[in-house]
Amino acid sequence: DAARCGPRRPTRRVAIARTQTMPRPRPVTLLAVALVACIAGVARAGEECEVCVANLKAIDALLDADEKTSKESIIEAIDKHCGDLQNERPNPALGPKDLKMCYYMLPIKRAIAQPFSTRKPKDRVCKDLKKQNPEICEVKYPVKVAAAESEEELLAKLKKMKIKDLRRILNDRGVDSAKISKFVEKEEYVKEVLATQHLEL
């Protein structure tokens, strides 16, 4: 009998018991999300072409649904996002890394509009642009170390970080590259990060 092969339907008593014992899922609040980010200890991006991708997403957000395949609309959105760099009137909402990306993007905005209009994924657009100008994917957001309640807590967070991220922190703080190049052990990077906290951007 086919009915016997399927899962048996629980009796009403069992169903009620399950309802009573199963805890209700709690909604994830913004506070909880912020707490997880704080516990992580580091605001890292680290993805390839991260600044390029972030700016293309911001440009995409300026376009209406019926404009996303229009090259001219995309070019206008790039101009709006970046501001008037030629007359030294950039978009004041841009950070230094995003502004630097705009200086790369504006001269090639028509080359960006072509794949952008086909709805090509943003990371692939950036990787294509990288072939023309490798510097587009070399721009990185600074690695930030989250505030710690004590020196011991900060030290523990730094020890969990990768050497490449510690090196990026020091580079962003303007520490002499010749000095950084002499570091061999991870502890040397950690010690220098602690010593240059006052240079945090």
C-alpha positions in Angstrom: 0.0 0.0 0.0 1.5 3.4 -1.0 0.2 5.1 2.0 2.2 2.9 4.3 5.4 3.8 2.5 5.2 7.5 3.3 5.9 9.2 6.6 3.3 8.6 9.3 1.4 11.7 10.3 1.9 12.5 14.0 -1.1 12.3 16.2 -2.7 15.5 17.4 -1.2 14.9 20.9 2.3 14.5 19.6 1.9 17.6 17.4 0.8 19.7 20.4 3.7 18.4 22.4 6.2 19.4 19.7 4.7 22.9 19.5 5.0 23.4 23.2 8.6 22.1 23.4 10.0 23.8 20.3 11.5 27.2 21.1 10.4 30.1 19.0 13.2 31.5 16.8 14.4 34.9 17.9 14.7 37.7 15.4 18.2 38.8 14.6 18.6 42.4 15.7 21.0 45.0 14.5 22.5 45.0 17.9 23.3 41.3 17.6 24.9 41.8 14.2 27.0 44.7 15.6 28.1 42.5 18.5 29.3 39.8 16.1 31.2 42.3 14.1 32.8 43.7 17.3 33.8 40.2 18.5 35.4 39.5 15.2 37.9 42.2 16.1 38.9 43.2 12.6 37.1 45.1 9.9 38.7 43.4 7.0 37.7 43.3 3.4 40.5 41.4 1.7 38.6 40.4 -1.4 40.3 40.9 -4.8 39.4 44.3 -6.4 37.4 45.1 -3.2 37.4 48.9 -3.7 36.5 48.6 -7.4 33.6 46.3 -6.7 32.3 48.4 -3.9 32.3 51.5 -6.1 30.6 49.7 -9.0 27.9 48.6 -6.6 27.4 52.2 -5.4 27.1 53.3 -9.0 24.6 50.5 -9.7 22.5 51.7 -6.7 22.1 55.2 -8.4 20.4 53.6 -11.4 16.7 52.9 -11.8 15.8 49.4 -13.0 15.1 50.6 -16.6 18.5 52.4 -16.7 20.8 49.5 -15.8 21.3 48.5 -19.4 21.7 52.0 -20.8 25.4 52.9 -21.3 24.6 56.6 -21.2 22.8 56.3 -17.9 25.7 54.3 -16.5 28.2 57.0 -17.6 26.0 59.6 -15.9 25.8 57.6 -12.8 29.6 57.2 -12.7 29.9 61.0 -13.0 27.4 61.5 -10.2 29.1 59.0 -8.0 32.6 60.5 -8.4 31.7 64.2 -8.7 33.6 66.7 -10.7 37.2 65.7 -10.3 38.4 67.9 -13.2 37.3 71.0 -11.3 38.4 69.6 -7.9 34.8 69.1 -6.7 34.7 65.4 -5.8 31.7 63.7 -4.1 32.2 64.7 -0.4 30.8 61.3 0.6 33.8 59.4 -0.9 36.6 58.1 1.3 40.2 58.4 0.2 40.3 54.9 -1.4 37.0 55.4 -3.2 38.2 58.8 -4.5 41.4 57.2 -5.7 39.3 54.6 -7.5 37.3 57.4 -9.2 40.5 58.8 -10.6 41.1 55.5 -12.3 37.5 55.0 -13.4 36.5 58.3 -14.9 38.9 58.2 -17.9 37.6 54.8 -18.8 34.0 55.2 -17.9 32.8 54.2 -21.4 34.8 51.0 -21.2 33.2 50.3 -17.8 29.7 51.1 -19.2 29.9 48.4 -21.9 30.1 45.3 -19.6 28.1 47.0 -16.9 25.2 47.4 -19.3 25.1 43.6 -19.9 24.7 43.0 -16.2 28.1 41.3 -16.0 29.0 40.6 -12.3 30.9 43.5 -10.7 33.9 41.4 -9.7 34.3 40.2 -13.3 34.1 43.7 -14.6 36.9 44.8 -12.3 39.0 41.8 -13.2 38.6 42.8 -16.9 39.6 46.4 -16.1 42.6 45.0 -14.2 44.0 43.7 -17.5 44.1 47.3 -18.7 45.3 48.8 -15.4 46.5 46.4 -12.7 46.4 49.3 -10.1 42.6 49.1 -10.2 42.7 45.9 -8.1 45.6 47.0 -6.0 43.6 49.6 -4.1 42.6 48.2 -0.7 40.5 49.5 2.1 42.6 49.9 5.4 42.5 47.0 7.8 41.1 48.3 11.0 41.6 46.8 14.5 38.5 47.0 16.6 38.7 48.8 19.9 39.6 46.5 22.8 38.9 46.9 26.5 42.4 46.1 27.5 46.0 45.8 26.2 45.8 42.1 26.7 42.6 41.8 24.6 44.1 43.9 21.8 47.2 41.7 21.8 45.1 38.6 21.6 43.3 40.0 18.6 46.5 41.0 16.8 48.0 37.6 17.3 45.1 36.0 15.5 45.6 38.2 12.4 47.6 37.2 9.4 50.9 38.7 8.7 49.7 40.2 5.4 46.9 42.1 7.3 49.4 43.3 10.0 51.6 44.6 7.2 48.7 46.4 5.6 47.9 48.1 8.9 51.5 49.4 9.1 51.5 50.5 5.5 48.3 52.4 5.9 49.7 54.1 9.0 52.7 55.2 7.0 55.3 53.1 8.7 58.6 53.1 6.8 58.5 50.2 4.4 62.3 49.6 4.8 61.7 49.0 8.5 58.7 46.7 7.8 60.8 44.6 5.3 63.2 43.7 8.1 60.5 42.0 10.2 60.8 38.2 10.2 58.6 37.0 13.0 54.9 37.7 13.5 55.6 39.1 16.9 57.7 41.9 15.4 54.7 43.0 13.3 52.4 42.8 16.3 54.8 44.9 18.4 55.0 47.6 15.8 51.2 47.7 15.4 50.9 48.3 19.1 53.6 50.9 19.0 51.9 52.9 16.2 48.3 52.9 17.5 48.4 56.7 17.5 48.7 56.7 13.8 45.4 54.8 13.2 43.6 56.4 10.3 
